Amino acid sequence: MLVIASRGSQLALWQAHWVQGQLSAAGHECRIEIIRTTGDKITDVPLAKVGSKGLFTKEIEEALLDGRADLAVHSLKDLPTELPEGLVLSAVPERADPRDAVIGKRIADLPQGARVGTSSLRRSAQLRKLRPDLAIESVRGNLDTRLRKLDEGQYDAILLAAAGLMRLGWGDRIAEILSAEVMCSAVGQGALAIETRAAGPGFDACSALDHPDTRAAVLAERGVLASLGGGCQVPIGAHATIERGTVRLLGVVASPDGSEIVRAESQGPVAEAESLGRRLGQTLLDLGARQILESVYT
C-alpha cells in the first residue's frame, strides 16, 4: 500500500486523488494521508511577510524522509528549488493552464479605485503596473474561501491561478485569463510535483506519470528562480513553453509597488532547459533585478 502525503485543502486533495487514480489504474494500491503544514496554520498574514521557503512542503517532506509516506503531491509552485537530501522530483505530470485568471470583472472593466484581492506579491506588483489606480488588498484562504469573500462584496475582483479553478470545476467563474506577457505566471504554476525518496516503491510507481515536455518547461522556470534565489514570497515570474524541442522562456522580476519591472526572454534546446533558466536568471540580475530583490529583503 503506497501512502500519498497531501495538504488538506480542497485543491490539494483534488490533486492527490488525481494521482491516486493514475496509480490505481496502473495497479498500485494507495491511500492518502493529510498533513497540516506551516502555511496552512498561518492564514492571517500575507505570504510575502512570512518570509520562509517551504511553507507548504516542510512537514510533508519530513513524512517522506521518516517513512510515514511513500510519495507527496504538491502544487509545483510551492516546492522550493532545492529539495532535502534524499528526496527527488520523481514525476511532473502534464501541466494544466499556467496562467493567472481574474474573477469578478475583467481588468479593463474595473472602475477606478476598485478593490482587487490577491495573496501574491508577484500578481500585485504586475497589476500595479497595469492599473496603478486599483486598491490591491491581501486575500488568504482556500479557493472556496476567496470566492466567498468576493461574493460577499469584500472585493470587486480577485486574481487566482486558472488551473486550480478549472480543476475544481469553477472555470465558469473566470472573467478573464491573463496572457503571460501581461501577467507572467509563477514558476511551476499549473503543474503538479510528485516528490519521493530517491529510491523505493514510491519512486518506482510514480516515474511513469512524468511528462517530459512539462518537466523541461518547469525545470527552465525553476532555473530562473534558483539563479535569483527567490521563493514564492518575492515578485518573480517565469513562463516556459516547449515547441518542437525548443524551450521559449520569459522571466520577470518586479518591484513590489510595480514601478519597476525587469523582463528578459530566451530560448534553447529542451536538453538544456535548466541551464537556460539559470542563465536567464543571471541576465535578469544584470538588468536590474538584483537591486529590486535586495529592496524586498531589506
ZAMARGU-4260 file (C-alpha; in steps of 0.2 Angstrom, whole numbers, plus 5000, padded with zeros to 4 digits):
<rodrens>
0) 5000/5000/5000 | 5008/5017/4994 | 5004/5031/5006 | 5002/5048/4997 | 5005/5064/5008
5) 4995/5079/5004 | 4989/5095/5012 | 4971/5095/5017 | 4964/5109/5006 | 4951/5106/4993
10) 4963/5109/4979 | 4977/5099/4987 | 4965/5084/4989 | 4959/5085/4971 | 4977/5084/4966
15) 4981/5069/4977 | 4965/5060/4972 | 4970/5063/4954 | 4987/5055/4957 | 4979/5041/4967
20) 4968/5037/4952 | 4983/5037/4940 | 4992/5025/4951 | 4977/5014/4954 | 4974/5012/4936
25) 4992/5006/4934 | 4989/4993/4948 | 4995/5001/4963 | 4985/5002/4979 | 4986/5019/4988
30) 4979/5029/5002 | 4980/5047/5006 | 4987/5054/5022 | 4983/5073/5026 | 4997/5083/5033
35) 4995/5101/5040 | 5009/5112/5035 | 5016/5128/5042 | 5007/5138/5028 | 4991/5130/5032
40) 4992/5136/5050 | 4996/5154/5046 | 4981/5161/5037 | 4980/5179/5043 | 4997/5186/5037
45) 5001/5189/5019 | 5014/5176/5012 | 5026/5190/5007 | 5028/5194/5026 | 5030/5176/5032
50) 5047/5175/5023 | 5050/5157/5024 | 5053/5144/5010 | 5045/5128/5011 | 5029/5135/5020
55) 5018/5122/5011 | 5030/5107/5010 | 5042/5106/5025 | 5031/5094/5036 | 5026/5084/5021
60) 5044/5081/5016 | 5048/5076/5034 | 5034/5062/5032 | 5043/5056/5017 | 5060/5056/5025
65) 5055/5046/5040 | 5045/5034/5030 | 5027/5039/5035 | 5023/5042/5017 | 5030/5035/5000
70) 5026/5050/4989 | 5019/5068/4991 | 5009/5078/4979 | 5012/5097/4979 | 5007/5111/4968
75) 5024/5113/4960 | 5025/5132/4963 | 5025/5128/4981 | 5040/5117/4980 | 5057/5125/4984
80) 5070/5124/4970 | 5082/5114/4982 | 5075/5098/4989 | 5081/5090/5005 | 5094/5077/5003
85) 5087/5060/4999 | 5071/5067/4991 | 5069/5069/4972 | 5056/5076/4960 | 5051/5059/4953
90) 5037/5065/4941 | 5029/5081/4934 | 5013/5076/4926 | 5006/5085/4911 | 5003/5103/4915
95) 4986/5112/4916 | 4984/5131/4910 | 4999/5140/4919 | 4991/5157/4918 | 4983/5169/4930
100) 4964/5172/4930 | 4953/5186/4935 | 4937/5183/4944 | 4923/5196/4945 | 4927/5208/4931
105) 4940/5210/4918 | 4954/5221/4922 | 4949/5234/4909 | 4931/5235/4916 | 4936/5238/4934
110) 4931/5256/4939 | 4945/5267/4946 | 4949/5263/4964 | 4941/5246/4963 | 4947/5233/4976
115) 4956/5218/4970 | 4961/5204/4981 | 4977/5193/4979 | 4989/5185/4991 | 5003/5185/4978
120) 5017/5199/4978 | 5020/5194/4960 | 5002/5197/4955 | 5000/5213/4964 | 5016/5220/4958
125) 5012/5217/4940 | 4994/5223/4942 | 5000/5239/4950 | 5010/5242/4934 | 4994/5239/4923
130) 4982/5248/4934 | 4990/5260/4947 | 4973/5266/4952 | 4967/5250/4959 | 4966/5246/4978
135) 4975/5230/4980 | 4972/5220/4996 | 4978/5204/5003 | 4966/5189/5002 | 4971/5172/5010
140) 4962/5156/5012 | 4957/5141/5001 | 4950/5144/4984 | 4932/5142/4990 | 4935/5155/5005
145) 4942/5168/4992 | 4927/5166/4981 | 4915/5168/4995 | 4924/5184/5001 | 4922/5190/4983
150) 4904/5185/4983 | 4901/5194/4999 | 4907/5210/4991 | 4924/5212/5000 | 4932/5214/4983
155) 4927/5219/4966 | 4939/5206/4958 | 4952/5193/4964 | 4966/5185/4955 | 4969/5166/4956
160) 4978/5153/4946 | 4967/5147/4931 | 4972/5129/4934 | 4965/5127/4952 | 4949/5135/4947
165) 4947/5123/4932 | 4952/5108/4942 | 4938/5111/4955 | 4925/5115/4942 | 4925/5134/4944
170) 4931/5138/4926 | 4914/5147/4923 | 4918/5160/4936 | 4933/5166/4926 | 4931/5184/4919
175) 4947/5184/4910 | 4963/5174/4908 | 4979/5185/4908 | 4992/5181/4895 | 5010/5178/4901
180) 5015/5194/4893 | 5003/5204/4903 | 5004/5194/4919 | 5019/5182/4920 | 5014/5167/4930
185) 5023/5159/4945 | 5037/5147/4942 | 5028/5130/4940 | 5011/5136/4941 | 4998/5124/4934
190) 5010/5109/4936 | 5009/5096/4949 | 5025/5089/4958 | 5027/5071/4964 | 5041/5070/4977
195) 5048/5054/4983 | 5063/5047/4991 | 5077/5044/4979 | 5073/5025/4978 | 5060/5014/4983
200) 5042/5009/4979 | 5035/5027/4978 | 5049/5032/4965 | 5046/5016/4955 | 5027/5019/4954
205) 5027/5037/4950 | 5041/5038/4936 | 5028/5033/4923 | 5017/5048/4927 | 5031/5060/4921
210) 5028/5071/4906 | 5044/5076/4898 | 5039/5092/4890 | 5031/5098/4906 | 5046/5093/4916
215) 5058/5103/4904 | 5047/5119/4905 | 5046/5119/4924 | 5065/5115/4925 | 5068/5130/4915
220) 5057/5141/4926 | 5064/5134/4942 | 5082/5138/4934 | 5077/5156/4934 | 5071/5155/4952
225) 5087/5146/4958 | 5098/5160/4950 | 5088/5173/4958 | 5087/5165/4975 | 5069/5168/4977
230) 5054/5159/4985 | 5035/5161/4982 | 5036/5177/4993 | 5045/5188/4980 | 5039/5196/4964
235) 5046/5184/4952 | 5038/5176/4937 | 5044/5164/4924 | 5034/5156/4910 | 5041/5142/4898
240) 5033/5134/4883 | 5040/5119/4873 | 5038/5118/4854 | 5047/5106/4843 | 5061/5103/4855
245) 5064/5121/4859 | 5061/5130/4876 | 5055/5148/4875 | 5056/5156/4891 | 5051/5173/4899
250) 5057/5179/4915 | 5050/5194/4925 | 5056/5202/4942 | 5045/5217/4948 | 5047/5229/4962
255) 5033/5227/4975 | 5025/5243/4970 | 5025/5239/4952 | 5036/5254/4947 | 5050/5244/4940
260) 5048/5228/4930 | 5063/5219/4923 | 5059/5207/4909 | 5070/5196/4898 | 5067/5181/4886
265) 5077/5167/4880 | 5076/5151/4870 | 5086/5135/4868 | 5086/5116/4866 | 5075/5106/4879
270) 5090/5096/4884 | 5097/5112/4892 | 5081/5118/4900 | 5088/5121/4917 | 5104/5129/4912
275) 5094/5140/4900 | 5084/5146/4915 | 5099/5149/4926 | 5107/5160/4913 | 5091/5170/4910
280) 5090/5172/4929 | 5108/5179/4928 | 5103/5191/4914 | 5088/5197/4924 | 5100/5201/4939
285) 5112/5210/4927 | 5097/5221/4920 | 5092/5227/4937 | 5083/5213/4946 | 5097/5212/4959
290) 5093/5229/4966 | 5074/5225/4966 | 5077/5209/4976 | 5088/5217/4988 | 5075/5230/4992
295) 5062/5216/4995 | 5073/5208/5008 | 5078/5223/5017
</rodrens>
